[in-house]
Amino acid sequence: MAKRLKQHAIWGRGSFILAATGSAVGLGNIWKFPYITGENGGAAFVLLYLVCVALVGIPIMMAEIMIGRKGRANPVTAMSNISSDIGSTRLWSIIGWMGVLAGFFILSYYSVIAGWTLDYLVAAIEGKFGGLNGESSNELFNTLLADQSRLVQWHTAFISMTALVLMFGVTKGLENAIRFMMPTLFILLLILLGYAFTTGEIMTSARFMFSFNIEDLSWNSALLALGHAFFTLSIGMGAIMAYGAYMPSTASIGKTVITVAVLDVLVGLLTGVAIFAFVFATPGIEPSSGPGLMFVTLPVAFGSMPMGTFLGIAFFGMVVLAAWSSTMSLLEPGVAYLHERFGFHRISASLLVAGAAWLLGLGSVLSFNQWSEQELLWGMNFYSCLDFFTTNLLLPSGGLLTAIFVGWIMKRELSAHEMQQDHPRLLAVWRWVLRYVSPIAVLAIIINLFFPIATRLVAD
């Protein structure tokens, strides 16, 4: 029997839902999901995305939470203990290691990009959006990216904010912060949505996002929906498994995960409706702005609208909260591992992991200016390589191995005992999907991403 660690905290079900939702809701929901929905078939894409969430996201998320709750430890230790208990090799702890490393790598560059939101929040407070047009807004953004010292300043501020919360511990720091941040985020979203109704373009926005354009769907759209469903729920980065260790034993894993998935999808959809209402109400700007929608297009919209300063503050305040809750979940697995495995105090563990992520993040800072043209691999610079290999290799591989471990290696009785609060029929469906559907879907993501690269290498 593996040595057990003393469990230091158990959250209430409500706190766990808020924490898991905070981990899932991030920059991808607020700026990526709306525009990929509008570009890929509207309601048809949303429907396809929901199917992917149901068949891939929810089953693997349930598996990760189950491992975390049963192991009552950080992802590495939880996987090692459970593997030992079922008589399997402890090599399965690689799942935990992949999650911790993926979370650490993503944190290093996510905090750089999250730092941009702090800069834009300050700009909104100072009223800098007033009178912007497409050219001046683009210049404002490019000036930020070219200023290394400014990027380092905001990168440092954001990662410090994240470490500060985790220093106070799981309950006083992480749980209390989440209880404040997530309700505030939802309130800001409702304020933005309420104002969107006053623009007169709410129906235009809804038609843009939800018109059922089946002809816009393609194989690439399906893979995009599948990939976004996988990544938006924070699967494979150790965060959900780490949070699972704090989930009460009396809570239903299935119902909890479904609640988190619904909230995650709703935030993306409602944010999209509000954003495009602002866009359509502003002459001269297009909804097809793609990735530049948040930092180039929206400031122009806010600068030309009544109460635009207030709306800009509310919007970028919401984005900061979403990014902050996500970075906390990325930092927690590494901090929990050092705290539980080596006895580090949470203050020193937080400073060590956050400091290392900050140092690695300097490479991403330089990737947007001085190193922007320096190719490391396949035409990608430092940031692009780090982003590509974490989101396209570590995360899906971790999710795939989790599905195989829980679906094929763990005995059904063990899963059933941990999920006894859920209906037996739900357990049977979940296990079947986890064994047969989810692995095939994740493999499709991996093959689709790496097949073009393999083809290029063979051709060369």
C-alpha positions in Angstrom: 0.0 0.0 0.0 1.4 3.4 -1.0 2.0 6.0 1.6 -0.9 8.4 2.0 -0.6 12.1 2.5 -2.6 14.0 5.0 -5.5 15.7 3.2 -5.2 19.4 4.0 -8.5 20.8 2.6 -11.9 19.7 1.3 -14.0 22.3 -0.5 -17.8 22.5 -0.6 -19.4 21.4 -3.8 -20.2 25.1 -4.7 -16.6 26.1 -4.2 -15.4 23.2 -6.4 -17.8 24.2 -9.2 -16.6 27.8 -9.1 -13.0 26.7 -9.1 -13.4 24.2 -11.9 -15.4 26.8 -13.9 -12.7 29.4 -13.2 -10.1 27.0 -14.6 -12.1 26.3 -17.7 -13.3 29.9 -18.4 -10.3 31.9 -19.7 -9.1 33.9 -22.6 -10.2 31.2 -25.1 -13.8 31.5 -24.1 -13.9 35.3 -24.3 -11.9 36.0 -27.5 -11.6 32.7 -29.4 -14.9 30.9 -29.0 -17.1 33.8 -30.3 -15.2 34.4 -33.5 -14.6 30.7 -34.4 -18.4 30.2 -33.9 -19.2 33.0 -36.2 -16.7 31.8 -38.8 -17.7 28.1 -38.8 -21.4 27.8 -39.2 -22.9 29.6 -36.3 -25.5 27.4 -34.6 -24.4 24.3 -36.5 -20.9 24.8 -35.1 -22.3 25.3 -31.6 -24.3 22.1 -31.9 -21.2 20.2 -33.1 -19.1 21.7 -30.3 -21.7 20.6 -27.7 -21.5 17.0 -29.1 -17.7 17.1 -28.7 -18.0 18.4 -25.1 -20.4 15.6 -24.3 -18.3 12.8 -26.0 -14.8 14.0 -25.2 -14.7 16.9 -22.7 -17.1 15.7 -20.0 -16.0 12.0 -19.9 -12.2 12.8 -19.6 -12.9 15.6 -17.1 -14.9 13.2 -15.0 -12.0 10.7 -15.1 -9.5 13.4 -14.0 -11.7 14.5 -11.1 -12.2 10.9 -10.0 -8.4 10.3 -10.0 -7.8 13.5 -8.0 -10.5 12.8 -5.4 -9.6 9.1 -5.0 -5.9 9.9 -4.7 -6.4 13.0 -2.4 -3.1 14.4 -3.6 -1.4 16.3 -6.4 -1.6 14.7 -9.9 1.8 13.0 -9.7 1.3 11.4 -6.3 -2.4 10.6 -7.0 -1.5 8.7 -10.1 1.4 6.9 -8.4 -0.8 5.8 -5.4 -3.7 4.6 -7.5 -1.5 2.7 -9.9 0.1 1.0 -6.9 -3.2 0.2 -5.3 -4.6 -1.6 -8.4 -1.4 -3.5 -8.9 -0.3 -1.7 -12.0 3.0 -0.1 -12.9 3.8 3.3 -11.3 4.8 4.4 -14.8 1.2 5.6 -15.1 2.3 8.5 -12.9 3.6 10.0 -16.2 0.0 11.3 -16.6 0.4 13.4 -13.6 3.9 14.6 -14.6 2.6 15.5 -18.1 -0.2 17.5 -16.5 2.1 19.4 -14.1 4.6 20.2 -16.8 1.9 21.3 -19.3 0.4 23.6 -16.7 3.8 25.0 -15.9 4.7 25.6 -19.6 1.3 27.1 -20.4 1.5 29.4 -17.3 4.8 30.8 -18.5 3.3 32.2 -21.7 -0.3 32.6 -20.6 0.7 35.1 -18.0 2.4 37.1 -20.7 -0.7 37.3 -22.8 -2.8 37.8 -19.6 -0.6 40.8 -18.9 -1.9 42.5 -22.0 -5.3 42.5 -20.5 -4.0 44.4 -17.5 -2.4 46.9 -19.8 -5.8 47.3 -21.6 -7.7 47.6 -18.4 -5.5 50.5 -17.3 -5.9 52.0 -20.8 -9.7 51.7 -20.4 -9.6 53.4 -17.0 -7.5 56.2 -18.4 -10.0 56.7 -21.3 -7.5 55.9 -24.1 -10.1 54.2 -26.3 -11.8 57.4 -27.1 -11.5 58.4 -30.7 -9.7 55.3 -31.8 -10.1 54.0 -35.4 -8.8 50.8 -36.9 -5.4 52.2 -37.7 -4.7 53.9 -34.4 -6.0 50.9 -32.4 -3.7 48.6 -34.3 -0.8 50.9 -33.6 -1.7 50.9 -29.9 -1.5 47.2 -29.8 1.7 46.9 -31.9 3.3 49.5 -29.6 2.5 47.3 -26.6 4.1 44.3 -28.3 7.2 46.1 -29.2 7.8 47.5 -25.7 9.8 44.7 -23.9 9.9 46.5 -20.6 6.2 47.0 -20.6 5.5 43.4 -21.4 7.9 42.2 -18.7 6.2 44.6 -16.2 2.7 43.2 -16.9 4.0 39.6 -17.1 5.6 40.1 -13.7 2.4 41.7 -12.3 0.2 38.9 -13.4 2.3 36.0 -12.3 2.8 37.8 -8.9 -1.0 38.2 -8.5 -1.3 34.5 -9.2 1.4 33.4 -6.7 0.1 35.7 -4.0 -3.3 33.9 -3.9 -1.7 30.5 -3.7 0.6 31.5 -0.9 -2.3 31.8 1.4 -3.2 28.1 1.0 -6.0 26.1 -0.5 -8.8 27.5 1.6 -7.7 31.0 2.7 -6.1 31.7 -0.7 -7.5 29.7 -3.6 -11.0 28.9 -2.4 -11.7 32.4 -1.0 -10.3 34.1 -4.2 -12.5 31.9 -6.4 -15.6 32.6 -4.3 -15.1 36.4 -5.0 -13.7 36.3 -8.5 -16.2 34.1 -10.3 -19.4 35.7 -9.1 -17.8 39.1 -10.0 -17.0 37.8 -13.5 -20.6 36.7 -14.0 -21.9 40.0 -12.8 -19.7 41.9 -15.2 -20.8 39.6 -18.1 -24.4 40.3 -17.3 -23.7 44.1 -17.2 -22.1 43.8 -20.7 -25.0 41.7 -22.0 -27.5 44.1 -20.6 -25.9 47.0 -22.3 -25.6 45.0 -25.5 -29.5 45.0 -25.6 -29.4 48.8 -25.7 -27.3 49.0 -28.9 -30.1 47.8 -31.0 -27.8 45.2 -32.6 -28.4 42.3 -30.3 -30.5 40.4 -32.8 -27.9 41.0 -35.5 -25.3 39.6 -33.2 -27.5 36.6 -32.3 -28.0 35.8 -36.0 -24.3 36.1 -36.7 -23.5 33.5 -34.0 -26.5 31.2 -34.2 -27.7 31.2 -37.8 -27.7 27.5 -38.8 -25.2 27.5 -41.8 -24.6 23.8 -42.3 -22.7 24.5 -45.5 -20.0 26.3 -43.5 -19.1 23.1 -41.6 -16.2 21.1 -42.8 -13.8 18.4 -41.5 -11.6 21.2 -40.2 -14.6 22.7 -38.4 -15.3 19.4 -36.7 -11.7 19.1 -35.6 -11.7 22.7 -34.4 -14.8 22.0 -32.3 -13.3 18.8 -31.0 -10.0 20.5 -30.0 -11.7 23.5 -28.4 -14.1 21.3 -26.4 -11.0 19.4 -25.2 -8.9 22.4 -24.2 -11.6 24.7 -22.9 -12.3 22.4 -20.0 -8.7 22.5 -18.9 -8.2 18.8 -19.6 -4.7 17.3 -19.5 -3.0 20.2 -17.6 -3.2 18.8 -14.1 -5.5 21.6 -12.9 -8.8 19.6 -12.8 -7.0 16.6 -11.3 -5.4 18.8 -8.6 -8.8 20.4 -7.9 -10.4 16.9 -7.7 -8.3 16.3 -4.5 -10.3 19.1 -2.8 -13.7 17.8 -3.9 -16.0 16.4 -1.2 -16.7 12.7 -1.3 -20.4 13.2 -1.1 -20.6 15.3 -4.3 -21.7 13.7 -7.6 -18.9 13.8 -10.1 -21.2 13.5 -13.1 -23.6 16.3 -12.1 -20.8 18.6 -11.0 -18.9 18.2 -14.3 -22.0 18.7 -16.4 -22.7 21.9 -14.4 -19.1 23.2 -15.1 -19.4 22.3 -18.8 -22.7 24.2 -19.1 -21.4 27.3 -17.3 -18.2 27.2 -19.5 -20.3 27.0 -22.7 -22.7 29.7 -21.5 -19.9 32.2 -20.8 -18.5 31.7 -24.3 -21.9 32.1 -26.0 -23.1 35.1 -23.9 -19.8 36.8 -24.3 -20.0 36.3 -28.0 -23.5 37.8 -28.2 -22.4 40.9 -26.3 -19.1 41.4 -28.2 -20.7 41.2 -31.6 -23.5 43.5 -30.6 -20.9 46.1 -29.8 -19.1 45.4 -33.1 -22.2 45.6 -35.3 -23.2 48.9 -33.5 -19.9 50.5 -34.5 -19.6 51.6 -38.2 -16.5 50.8 -40.0 -15.4 47.7 -38.1 -15.9 44.1 -39.1 -16.9 41.0 -37.1 -14.4 38.9 -39.0 -11.5 40.4 -37.1 -10.4 36.9 -35.9 -7.8 36.8 -33.1 -7.4 40.6 -33.1 -11.0 41.0 -32.1 -10.3 41.7 -28.4 -7.2 43.9 -28.6 -7.8 45.8 -31.8 -11.5 45.8 -32.8 -13.3 46.1 -29.4 -11.3 49.2 -28.2 -12.5 51.0 -31.3 -16.1 50.0 -30.5 -15.8 51.0 -26.9 -14.2 54.3 -27.9 -17.1 55.3 -30.1 -20.1 54.2 -27.9 -21.9 56.0 -25.1 -20.6 54.9 -21.8 -17.7 53.4 -23.7 -15.2 54.0 -21.0 -17.3 52.1 -18.4 -17.9 49.3 -20.9 -14.2 49.0 -21.6 -13.4 48.8 -17.9 -16.1 46.2 -17.3 -15.0 44.1 -20.3 -11.3 44.1 -19.6 -12.0 43.7 -15.9 -14.0 40.5 -16.7 -11.1 39.3 -19.0 -8.5 39.9 -16.2 -10.6 37.9 -13.8 -11.1 35.0 -16.3 -7.3 34.9 -17.0 -6.5 35.2 -13.3 -8.7 32.2 -12.3 -7.1 30.2 -15.1 -3.5 31.0 -14.1 -4.2 30.0 -10.5 -5.3 26.6 -11.7 -2.2 26.3 -13.8 0.1 27.1 -10.9 -1.6 24.9 -8.3 -0.5 21.4 -9.5 3.2 22.3 -9.3 2.8 24.1 -5.9 0.8 21.1 -4.5 3.4 18.7 -5.7 6.3 20.5 -4.0 4.2 21.1 -0.8 3.0 17.5 -0.5 6.0 15.5 -1.9 8.9 17.5 -0.4 7.3 19.4 2.4 7.8 22.9 1.0 5.8 25.6 2.6 3.1 26.9 0.2 4.8 30.3 0.2 8.2 29.0 -0.9 6.6 26.5 -3.3 4.5 29.3 -4.9 7.5 31.6 -5.2 9.7 28.8 -6.7 7.2 27.6 -9.3 6.0 31.1 -10.2 9.5 32.4 -10.4 10.6 29.6 -12.8 7.5 30.2 -15.0 8.3 33.9 -15.0 11.8 33.2 -16.1 10.6 30.9 -18.9 8.0 33.5 -19.9 10.7 36.0 -20.8 11.3 33.9 -23.9 7.6 34.5 -24.9 8.0 38.2 -24.2 10.9 38.4 -26.7 9.0 36.3 -29.2 6.6 39.2 -29.8 9.4 41.6 -30.7 13.2 40.9 -30.7 12.8 37.1 -31.4 9.7 37.4 -33.6 11.6 36.3 -36.7 13.9 33.8 -35.1 12.7 30.3 -36.1 13.3 27.4 -33.7 11.3 24.7 -35.5 9.0 24.4 -38.5 8.9 28.1 -38.9 7.8 28.8 -35.3 9.5 31.1 -32.8 10.0 30.4 -29.1 6.4 31.2 -28.0 4.9 29.4 -31.0 6.9 26.2 -30.3 6.0 26.2 -26.6 2.3 26.8 -27.4 2.3 24.2 -30.1 3.9 21.4 -28.1 1.9 22.0 -24.9 -1.6 22.4 -26.4 -1.2 20.0 -29.3 1.0 17.3 -27.7 1.1 17.3 -23.9 -2.6 18.1 -23.3 -4.2 15.7 -25.8 -1.6 12.9 -24.9 -2.4 13.4 -21.2 -6.1 13.2 -21.9 -5.7 10.1 -24.1 -3.7 8.3 -21.4 -6.2 9.3 -18.7 -9.0 7.8 -20.8 -7.0 4.6 -21.3 -6.0 4.3 -17.7 -9.5 4.9 -16.2 -11.4 3.1 -19.0 -9.1 0.0 -19.4 -6.7 -0.3 -16.5 -8.8 0.6 -13.5 -11.4 -2.0 -12.5 -15.0 -1.1 -13.0 -15.8 -1.7 -9.3 -13.2 0.9 -8.3 -14.7 3.5 -10.6 -18.2 2.6 -9.4 -17.3 3.0 -5.8 -15.8 6.5 -6.4 -18.9 7.5 -8.4 -21.5 5.9 -6.3 -23.5 9.2 -6.1 -24.1 9.0 -9.8 -26.8 6.9 -11.4 -25.6 3.4 -12.5 -26.8 4.0 -16.1 -24.7 7.2 -16.3 -21.7 5.3 -15.0 -22.2 2.6 -17.7 -22.5 5.2 -20.5 -19.6 7.2 -19.2 -17.3 4.1 -19.0 -18.2 3.0 -22.5 -17.6 6.5 -24.0 -14.3 6.8 -22.1 -13.1 3.4 -23.5 -14.2 3.7 -27.1 -15.2 7.2 -28.2 -13.0 9.6 -26.3 -9.6 7.9 -27.2 -10.5 7.8 -30.9 -11.6 11.5 -30.9 -8.4 12.6 -29.1 -6.3 10.5 -31.6 -8.1 12.3 -34.4 -6.9 15.6 -32.9 -3.3 14.5 -32.6 -3.2 12.9 -36.1 -4.8 16.0 -37.7 -2.2 18.3 -36.1 0.9 16.2 -36.8 0.1 14.6 -40.1 0.9 17.8 -42.1 4.2 18.1 -40.3 5.1 14.4 -40.9 4.2 14.8 -44.6 6.4 17.9 -44.8 9.3 16.1 -43.2 9.0 13.1 -45.6 8.8 15.5 -48.5 12.0 17.3 -47.4 
